[in-house]
Amino acid sequence: MMRFSHLLVTTIVVLASASPVQAAMNTGTRTLVEAAIAGEHRSNENRARDRYRKPLETLDFLGLDAGMTVVEIWPGTGWYSEILAPVLKDGGRFYAAQFDPNGPYGYQRRGLGAFLTKLGSTPDLYRQVVVTTFDLPYRLEIAPRASADMVLTFRNVHNLVMDLYGGGRYADLAFQAMFDALKPGGILGVVDHEWDDAATEDPLSANGYISRARTIAMAEAAGFELVAASDILKNPRDTRDHPAGVWTLPPSFARGDEDRQKYEAIGESDRFLLKFVKPAP
């Protein structure tokens, strides 16, 4: 665990001297993102999460542009896809790297089914979405090699080290797939539930949390360079000691109505937001 702490200190020094690889989004892109966030295609349940997930601020920090080719890793039922797809549908390209329809876990099939239903129910918004399959360890072509300007993964890195996916055995393959899909100079944006002490985190992330130091180490091992980090998704009310892990909190409420008001008051999890770049050769 000490190597993660050392890496974090080193990274802070690097960040202090690094220049941004992509400016904040331009006015045209911002207008499209704001329109997508306000769109009638979004459910009230999804809108309610905006205050925690901060999609406009997050995509602005990462430097989204409406003309980009963007890959979203494991978009689940499509919370972010319903913002990204409308923004990219005219001038850009959007790949949704989804679960294998023959995946072994029920949540994978349910998520994929709900996602495909979303695409089919509003075809004018989603007809340009290209659905690929990202299934470790064999199905790794999330987009054509070196075609993407940006790869986004929201609350997925902790999954890569869980028992569900070999206890981290294939995490290097996942980051390599993201690296391979990006053009030189392309951006990797990562959000996850933050465990605040790399020395005490669960190696299997059974509670759903992972440290930013461990995440940085995996990304850098694949060749990425960290260029910026943001605390806009932090939630100091999250104590990380919940009986059913991060899923105790909204929107999952894994404990049902037990102490529901307490967990509603905490809100969604404490999260980090990291921005990496694939360096030019």
C-alpha positions as YAML, in Angstrom:
chain: A
units: angstrom
residues:
- id: 1
  name: MET
  ca: [0.00, 0.00, 0.00]
- id: 2
  name: MET
  ca: [2.95, 2.37, 0.57]
- id: 3
  name: ARG
  ca: [3.60, 2.52, -3.15]
- id: 4
  name: PHE
  ca: [0.18, 4.17, -3.68]
- id: 5
  name: SER
  ca: [0.90, 6.85, -1.09]
- id: 6
  name: HIS
  ca: [4.28, 7.58, -2.67]
- id: 7
  name: LEU
  ca: [2.67, 7.73, -6.10]
- id: 8
  name: LEU
  ca: [0.09, 10.24, -4.90]
- id: 9
  name: VAL
  ca: [2.79, 12.59, -3.59]
- id: 10
  name: THR
  ca: [4.64, 12.31, -6.89]
- id: 11
  name: THR
  ca: [1.47, 12.97, -8.85]
- id: 12
  name: ILE
  ca: [0.67, 16.14, -6.92]
- id: 13
  name: VAL
  ca: [4.05, 17.53, -7.95]
- id: 14
  name: VAL
  ca: [3.40, 16.62, -11.58]
- id: 15
  name: LEU
  ca: [-0.01, 18.27, -11.53]
- id: 16
  name: ALA
  ca: [1.44, 21.50, -10.25]
- id: 17
  name: SER
  ca: [3.51, 21.90, -13.40]
- id: 18
  name: ALA
  ca: [1.19, 20.32, -15.96]
- id: 19
  name: SER
  ca: [-0.78, 22.43, -18.41]
- id: 20
  name: PRO
  ca: [-4.33, 21.41, -19.34]
- id: 21
  name: VAL
  ca: [-4.58, 19.20, -22.42]
- id: 22
  name: GLN
  ca: [-8.06, 20.47, -23.22]
- id: 23
  name: ALA
  ca: [-9.67, 23.77, -22.34]
- id: 24
  name: ALA
  ca: [-13.11, 23.97, -20.77]
- id: 25
  name: MET
  ca: [-15.94, 23.30, -23.17]
- id: 26
  name: ASN
  ca: [-16.73, 25.97, -25.74]
- id: 27
  name: THR
  ca: [-19.97, 27.94, -25.76]
- id: 28
  name: GLY
  ca: [-21.63, 25.78, -28.42]
- id: 29
  name: THR
  ca: [-20.89, 22.56, -26.56]
- id: 30
  name: ARG
  ca: [-22.01, 24.05, -23.25]
- id: 31
  name: THR
  ca: [-25.33, 25.04, -24.82]
- id: 32
  name: LEU
  ca: [-25.84, 21.49, -26.10]
- id: 33
  name: VAL
  ca: [-24.94, 19.95, -22.73]
- id: 34
  name: GLU
  ca: [-27.32, 22.28, -20.89]
- id: 35
  name: ALA
  ca: [-30.10, 21.43, -23.34]
- id: 36
  name: ALA
  ca: [-29.49, 17.69, -22.92]
- id: 37
  name: ILE
  ca: [-29.53, 17.98, -19.12]
- id: 38
  name: ALA
  ca: [-32.83, 19.88, -19.30]
- id: 39
  name: GLY
  ca: [-34.27, 17.57, -21.96]
- id: 40
  name: GLU
  ca: [-37.72, 16.03, -21.56]
- id: 41
  name: HIS
  ca: [-36.25, 12.59, -22.37]
- id: 42
  name: ARG
  ca: [-34.75, 12.47, -18.87]
- id: 43
  name: SER
  ca: [-36.78, 11.04, -16.00]
- id: 44
  name: ASN
  ca: [-37.45, 12.91, -12.78]
- id: 45
  name: GLU
  ca: [-35.39, 10.26, -10.97]
- id: 46
  name: ASN
  ca: [-32.38, 10.94, -13.15]
- id: 47
  name: ARG
  ca: [-32.77, 14.70, -12.88]
- id: 48
  name: ALA
  ca: [-32.80, 14.40, -9.09]
- id: 49
  name: ARG
  ca: [-29.26, 13.04, -9.20]
- id: 50
  name: ASP
  ca: [-27.84, 16.05, -11.05]
- id: 51
  name: ARG
  ca: [-26.97, 17.82, -7.79]
- id: 52
  name: TYR
  ca: [-24.69, 14.94, -6.82]
- id: 53
  name: ARG
  ca: [-23.29, 13.91, -10.21]
- id: 54
  name: LYS
  ca: [-22.88, 17.49, -11.53]
- id: 55
  name: PRO
  ca: [-22.80, 16.51, -15.21]
- id: 56
  name: LEU
  ca: [-22.22, 20.02, -16.60]
- id: 57
  name: GLU
  ca: [-19.32, 20.76, -14.25]
- id: 58
  name: THR
  ca: [-17.83, 17.27, -14.74]
- id: 59
  name: LEU
  ca: [-17.91, 17.37, -18.53]
- id: 60
  name: ASP
  ca: [-16.62, 20.94, -18.50]
- id: 61
  name: PHE
  ca: [-13.66, 19.90, -16.32]
- id: 62
  name: LEU
  ca: [-12.85, 17.03, -18.68]
- id: 63
  name: GLY
  ca: [-13.07, 19.28, -21.75]
- id: 64
  name: LEU
  ca: [-15.88, 17.65, -23.70]
- id: 65
  name: ASP
  ca: [-16.40, 18.97, -27.22]
- id: 66
  name: ALA
  ca: [-19.46, 18.24, -29.37]
- id: 67
  name: GLY
  ca: [-17.22, 17.21, -32.27]
- id: 68
  name: MET
  ca: [-15.38, 14.51, -30.35]
- id: 69
  name: THR
  ca: [-15.50, 10.75, -30.65]
- id: 70
  name: VAL
  ca: [-16.36, 9.61, -27.12]
- id: 71
  name: VAL
  ca: [-16.50, 6.15, -25.53]
- id: 72
  name: GLU
  ca: [-18.44, 5.51, -22.33]
- id: 73
  name: ILE
  ca: [-17.39, 2.37, -20.45]
- id: 74
  name: TRP
  ca: [-20.20, 0.24, -19.01]
- id: 75
  name: PRO
  ca: [-22.90, 2.94, -19.15]
- id: 76
  name: GLY
  ca: [-25.40, 0.71, -17.34]
- id: 77
  name: THR
  ca: [-28.92, 1.95, -17.95]
- id: 78
  name: GLY
  ca: [-27.56, 5.13, -19.54]
- id: 79
  name: TRP
  ca: [-27.66, 7.97, -17.01]
- id: 80
  name: TYR
  ca: [-24.74, 9.75, -18.65]
- id: 81
  name: SER
  ca: [-25.51, 8.41, -22.12]
- id: 82
  name: GLU
  ca: [-28.76, 10.36, -22.22]
- id: 83
  name: ILE
  ca: [-26.67, 13.52, -21.89]
- id: 84
  name: LEU
  ca: [-23.72, 12.52, -24.07]
- id: 85
  name: ALA
  ca: [-25.64, 11.05, -27.01]
- id: 86
  name: PRO
  ca: [-27.69, 14.17, -27.83]
- id: 87
  name: VAL
  ca: [-24.60, 16.37, -27.52]
- id: 88
  name: LEU
  ca: [-22.55, 14.20, -29.90]
- id: 89
  name: LYS
  ca: [-25.21, 13.06, -32.35]
- id: 90
  name: ASP
  ca: [-24.68, 15.71, -35.04]
- id: 91
  name: GLY
  ca: [-21.00, 16.60, -34.95]
- id: 92
  name: GLY
  ca: [-19.35, 13.80, -33.00]
- id: 93
  name: ARG
  ca: [-19.52, 10.05, -32.47]
- id: 94
  name: PHE
  ca: [-20.55, 8.09, -29.39]
- id: 95
  name: TYR
  ca: [-19.61, 4.52, -28.50]
- id: 96
  name: ALA
  ca: [-21.36, 2.82, -25.58]
- id: 97
  name: ALA
  ca: [-19.12, -0.04, -24.41]
- id: 98
  name: GLN
  ca: [-21.79, -2.18, -22.83]
- id: 99
  name: PHE
  ca: [-22.05, -5.48, -20.99]
- id: 100
  name: ASP
  ca: [-22.06, -8.76, -22.87]
- id: 101
  name: PRO
  ca: [-25.68, -9.91, -23.40]
- id: 102
  name: ASN
  ca: [-24.47, -13.35, -22.30]
- id: 103
  name: GLY
  ca: [-22.81, -12.03, -19.16]
- id: 104
  name: PRO
  ca: [-23.11, -14.20, -16.05]
- id: 105
  name: TYR
  ca: [-24.64, -11.59, -13.73]
- id: 106
  name: GLY
  ca: [-28.26, -10.55, -13.73]
- id: 107
  name: TYR
  ca: [-27.49, -6.87, -13.27]
- id: 108
  name: GLN
  ca: [-25.51, -6.93, -16.52]
- id: 109
  name: ARG
  ca: [-28.44, -8.24, -18.56]
- id: 110
  name: ARG
  ca: [-30.91, -5.93, -16.84]
- id: 111
  name: GLY
  ca: [-28.69, -2.92, -17.43]
- id: 112
  name: LEU
  ca: [-28.07, -3.78, -21.07]
- id: 113
  name: GLY
  ca: [-31.77, -4.46, -21.65]
- id: 114
  name: ALA
  ca: [-32.79, -1.14, -20.12]
- id: 115
  name: PHE
  ca: [-30.13, 0.65, -22.13]
- id: 116
  name: LEU
  ca: [-31.23, -0.85, -25.46]
- id: 117
  name: THR
  ca: [-34.85, -0.04, -24.61]
- id: 118
  name: LYS
  ca: [-33.81, 3.57, -24.00]
- id: 119
  name: LEU
  ca: [-32.11, 3.73, -27.40]
- id: 120
  name: GLY
  ca: [-35.14, 2.28, -29.16]
- id: 121
  name: SER
  ca: [-37.73, 4.38, -27.37]
- id: 122
  name: THR
  ca: [-36.23, 7.73, -28.46]
- id: 123
  name: PRO
  ca: [-34.56, 6.95, -31.79]
- id: 124
  name: ASP
  ca: [-34.10, 10.56, -32.87]
- id: 125
  name: LEU
  ca: [-31.77, 11.10, -29.92]
- id: 126
  name: TYR
  ca: [-29.95, 7.78, -29.98]
- id: 127
  name: ARG
  ca: [-29.87, 6.49, -33.56]
- id: 128
  name: GLN
  ca: [-26.18, 7.42, -33.93]
- id: 129
  name: VAL
  ca: [-25.07, 5.52, -30.80]
- id: 130
  name: VAL
  ca: [-22.71, 2.64, -31.57]
- id: 131
  name: VAL
  ca: [-23.04, -0.14, -28.99]
- id: 132
  name: THR
  ca: [-19.90, -2.24, -28.49]
- id: 133
  name: THR
  ca: [-19.20, -5.02, -26.01]
- id: 134
  name: PHE
  ca: [-16.69, -4.70, -23.20]
- id: 135
  name: ASP
  ca: [-16.36, -8.04, -21.44]
- id: 136
  name: LEU
  ca: [-13.21, -8.97, -19.53]
- id: 137
  name: PRO
  ca: [-10.91, -10.62, -20.33]
- id: 138
  name: TYR
  ca: [-11.63, -11.36, -24.00]
- id: 139
  name: ARG
  ca: [-13.89, -8.72, -25.59]
- id: 140
  name: LEU
  ca: [-11.83, -5.55, -25.34]
- id: 141
  name: GLU
  ca: [-12.39, -3.57, -28.55]
- id: 142
  name: ILE
  ca: [-14.53, -0.79, -27.13]
- id: 143
  name: ALA
  ca: [-13.93, 1.33, -30.26]
- id: 144
  name: PRO
  ca: [-11.57, 1.15, -33.24]
- id: 145
  name: ARG
  ca: [-7.97, 1.50, -32.18]
- id: 146
  name: ALA
  ca: [-6.77, 5.11, -31.78]
- id: 147
  name: SER
  ca: [-10.15, 6.51, -32.87]
- id: 148
  name: ALA
  ca: [-11.44, 8.17, -29.69]
- id: 149
  name: ASP
  ca: [-10.82, 11.66, -28.37]
- id: 150
  name: MET
  ca: [-12.23, 10.83, -24.95]
- id: 151
  name: VAL
  ca: [-13.00, 7.72, -22.87]
- id: 152
  name: LEU
  ca: [-15.24, 8.11, -19.84]
- id: 153
  name: THR
  ca: [-15.79, 5.67, -16.99]
- id: 154
  name: PHE
  ca: [-18.18, 6.60, -14.22]
- id: 155
  name: ARG
  ca: [-18.04, 4.53, -10.99]
- id: 156
  name: ASN
  ca: [-16.62, 1.43, -12.69]
- id: 157
  name: VAL
  ca: [-12.99, 1.15, -11.62]
- id: 158
  name: HIS
  ca: [-13.89, -0.38, -8.25]
- id: 159
  name: ASN
  ca: [-15.66, -3.16, -10.19]
- id: 160
  name: LEU
  ca: [-12.40, -4.07, -11.90]
- id: 161
  name: VAL
  ca: [-10.85, -5.22, -8.62]
- id: 162
  name: MET
  ca: [-13.92, -6.99, -7.19]
- id: 163
  name: ASP
  ca: [-14.45, -10.74, -7.09]
- id: 164
  name: LEU
  ca: [-16.97, -10.30, -9.91]
- id: 165
  name: TYR
  ca: [-14.09, -9.57, -12.28]
- id: 166
  name: GLY
  ca: [-11.33, -11.80, -11.02]
- id: 167
  name: GLY
  ca: [-10.29, -9.72, -8.02]
- id: 168
  name: GLY
  ca: [-8.27, -7.32, -10.13]
- id: 169
  name: ARG
  ca: [-6.74, -9.98, -12.37]
- id: 170
  name: TYR
  ca: [-7.99, -8.21, -15.49]
- id: 171
  name: ALA
  ca: [-7.80, -4.57, -14.40]
- id: 172
  name: ASP
  ca: [-4.68, -4.02, -16.49]
- id: 173
  name: LEU
  ca: [-6.52, -5.30, -19.56]
- id: 174
  name: ALA
  ca: [-9.34, -2.83, -18.94]
- id: 175
  name: PHE
  ca: [-7.04, 0.17, -18.75]
- id: 176
  name: GLN
  ca: [-5.09, -1.07, -21.76]
- id: 177
  name: ALA
  ca: [-8.34, -1.28, -23.76]
- id: 178
  name: MET
  ca: [-9.10, 2.33, -22.87]
- id: 179
  name: PHE
  ca: [-5.56, 3.39, -23.77]
- id: 180
  name: ASP
  ca: [-5.70, 1.56, -27.11]
- id: 181
  name: ALA
  ca: [-9.03, 3.15, -28.08]
- id: 182
  name: LEU
  ca: [-7.72, 6.69, -27.59]
- id: 183
  name: LYS
  ca: [-5.81, 8.82, -30.06]
- id: 184
  name: PRO
  ca: [-2.50, 10.22, -28.83]
- id: 185
  name: GLY
  ca: [-3.45, 13.25, -26.76]
- id: 186
  name: GLY
  ca: [-6.85, 11.72, -25.99]
- id: 187
  name: ILE
  ca: [-8.47, 12.10, -22.59]
- id: 188
  name: LEU
  ca: [-9.51, 9.49, -20.03]
- id: 189
  name: GLY
  ca: [-12.01, 10.75, -17.44]
- id: 190
  name: VAL
  ca: [-12.54, 8.67, -14.30]
- id: 191
  name: VAL
  ca: [-15.09, 9.06, -11.50]
- id: 192
  name: ASP
  ca: [-15.43, 6.63, -8.61]
- id: 193
  name: HIS
  ca: [-16.49, 6.29, -4.98]
- id: 194
  name: GLU
  ca: [-13.46, 7.43, -3.00]
- id: 195
  name: TRP
  ca: [-11.85, 5.51, -0.16]
- id: 196
  name: ASP
  ca: [-9.77, 8.19, 1.48]
- id: 197
  name: ASP
  ca: [-6.85, 6.10, 2.78]
- id: 198
  name: ALA
  ca: [-4.98, 3.81, 0.40]
- id: 199
  name: ALA
  ca: [-3.38, 2.02, 3.36]
- id: 200
  name: THR
  ca: [-6.73, 0.77, 4.69]
- id: 201
  name: GLU
  ca: [-8.82, 0.17, 1.56]
- id: 202
  name: ASP
  ca: [-10.31, -3.24, 0.83]
- id: 203
  name: PRO
  ca: [-8.18, -4.86, -1.92]
- id: 204
  name: LEU
  ca: [-11.38, -6.28, -3.45]
- id: 205
  name: SER
  ca: [-13.45, -3.10, -3.01]
- id: 206
  name: ALA
  ca: [-16.31, -5.15, -1.60]
- id: 207
  name: ASN
  ca: [-17.74, -1.95, -0.08]
- id: 208
  name: GLY
  ca: [-17.73, -0.23, -3.49]
- id: 209
  name: TYR
  ca: [-14.99, 2.29, -2.63]
- id: 210
  name: ILE
  ca: [-11.50, 2.60, -4.11]
- id: 211
  name: SER
  ca: [-8.69, 5.06, -3.44]
- id: 212
  name: ARG
  ca: [-7.64, 7.61, -6.02]
- id: 213
  name: ALA
  ca: [-4.01, 6.58, -5.45]
- id: 214
  name: ARG
  ca: [-4.76, 3.00, -6.47]
- id: 215
  name: THR
  ca: [-6.74, 4.20, -9.48]
- id: 216
  name: ILE
  ca: [-3.89, 6.48, -10.56]
- id: 217
  name: ALA
  ca: [-1.44, 3.61, -10.22]
- id: 218
  name: MET
  ca: [-3.50, 1.37, -12.52]
- id: 219
  name: ALA
  ca: [-3.96, 4.10, -15.12]
- id: 220
  name: GLU
  ca: [-0.30, 5.08, -15.13]
- id: 221
  name: ALA
  ca: [0.73, 1.44, -15.45]
- id: 222
  name: ALA
  ca: [-1.19, 1.40, -18.76]
- id: 223
  name: GLY
  ca: [0.69, 4.48, -19.97]
- id: 224
  name: PHE
  ca: [-1.68, 7.30, -19.01]
- id: 225
  name: GLU
  ca: [-0.47, 10.56, -17.51]
- id: 226
  name: LEU
  ca: [-2.56, 12.30, -14.86]
- id: 227
  name: VAL
  ca: [-3.04, 15.97, -15.76]
- id: 228
  name: ALA
  ca: [-5.75, 17.17, -13.38]
- id: 229
  name: ALA
  ca: [-7.93, 16.17, -10.43]
- id: 230
  name: SER
  ca: [-11.07, 17.81, -9.10]
- id: 231
  name: ASP
  ca: [-12.96, 17.77, -5.81]
- id: 232
  name: ILE
  ca: [-16.27, 18.96, -7.27]
- id: 233
  name: LEU
  ca: [-17.86, 15.57, -6.53]
- id: 234
  name: LYS
  ca: [-16.70, 15.34, -2.93]
- id: 235
  name: ASN
  ca: [-19.27, 14.75, -0.19]
- id: 236
  name: PRO
  ca: [-17.81, 15.26, 3.32]
- id: 237
  name: ARG
  ca: [-20.98, 13.79, 4.88]
- id: 238
  name: ASP
  ca: [-20.08, 10.34, 3.52]
- id: 239
  name: THR
  ca: [-18.45, 8.42, 6.40]
- id: 240
  name: ARG
  ca: [-17.82, 5.28, 4.26]
- id: 241
  name: ASP
  ca: [-18.78, 2.97, 7.16]
- id: 242
  name: HIS
  ca: [-22.21, 1.94, 5.92]
- id: 243
  name: PRO
  ca: [-23.58, -1.56, 6.63]
- id: 244
  name: ALA
  ca: [-24.11, -2.45, 2.96]
- id: 245
  name: GLY
  ca: [-21.19, -0.44, 1.62]
- id: 246
  name: VAL
  ca: [-21.71, 2.42, -0.80]
- id: 247
  name: TRP
  ca: [-25.00, 0.84, -1.92]
- id: 248
  name: THR
  ca: [-26.49, 1.79, 1.46]
- id: 249
  name: LEU
  ca: [-26.64, 5.37, 0.18]
- id: 250
  name: PRO
  ca: [-28.96, 6.79, -2.46]
- id: 251
  name: PRO
  ca: [-29.91, 5.97, -5.09]
- id: 252
  name: SER
  ca: [-29.56, 2.26, -4.20]
- id: 253
  name: PHE
  ca: [-30.80, 2.28, -0.57]
- id: 254
  name: ALA
  ca: [-29.69, -1.33, -0.16]
- id: 255
  name: ARG
  ca: [-31.15, -1.42, 3.38]
- id: 256
  name: GLY
  ca: [-34.59, -0.41, 2.16]
- id: 257
  name: ASP
  ca: [-36.40, 1.85, 4.60]
- id: 258
  name: GLU
  ca: [-34.00, 1.11, 7.47]
- id: 259
  name: ASP
  ca: [-32.47, 4.47, 8.50]
- id: 260
  name: ARG
  ca: [-33.52, 5.84, 5.12]
- id: 261
  name: GLN
  ca: [-33.77, 9.44, 6.33]
- id: 262
  name: LYS
  ca: [-30.23, 9.21, 7.68]
- id: 263
  name: TYR
  ca: [-28.87, 8.07, 4.33]
- id: 264
  name: GLU
  ca: [-30.94, 10.57, 2.40]
- id: 265
  name: ALA
  ca: [-29.37, 13.30, 4.55]
- id: 266
  name: ILE
  ca: [-25.90, 12.03, 3.65]
- id: 267
  name: GLY
  ca: [-26.70, 11.92, -0.05]
- id: 268
  name: GLU
  ca: [-24.71, 10.09, -2.71]
- id: 269
  name: SER
  ca: [-21.14, 8.96, -2.11]
- id: 270
  name: ASP
  ca: [-17.93, 10.93, -1.81]
- id: 271
  name: ARG
  ca: [-16.23, 10.73, -5.24]
- id: 272
  name: PHE
  ca: [-13.03, 11.67, -7.00]
- id: 273
  name: LEU
  ca: [-12.76, 13.00, -10.55]
- id: 274
  name: LEU
  ca: [-9.53, 12.40, -12.45]
- id: 275
  name: LYS
  ca: [-8.37, 13.51, -15.88]
- id: 276
  name: PHE
  ca: [-5.66, 11.57, -17.70]
- id: 277
  name: VAL
  ca: [-4.11, 11.93, -21.13]
- id: 278
  name: LYS
  ca: [-2.65, 9.39, -23.53]
- id: 279
  name: PRO
  ca: [0.73, 10.95, -24.29]
- id: 280
  name: ALA
  ca: [1.88, 11.49, -27.84]
- id: 281
  name: PRO
  ca: [4.56, 9.03, -28.96]
...
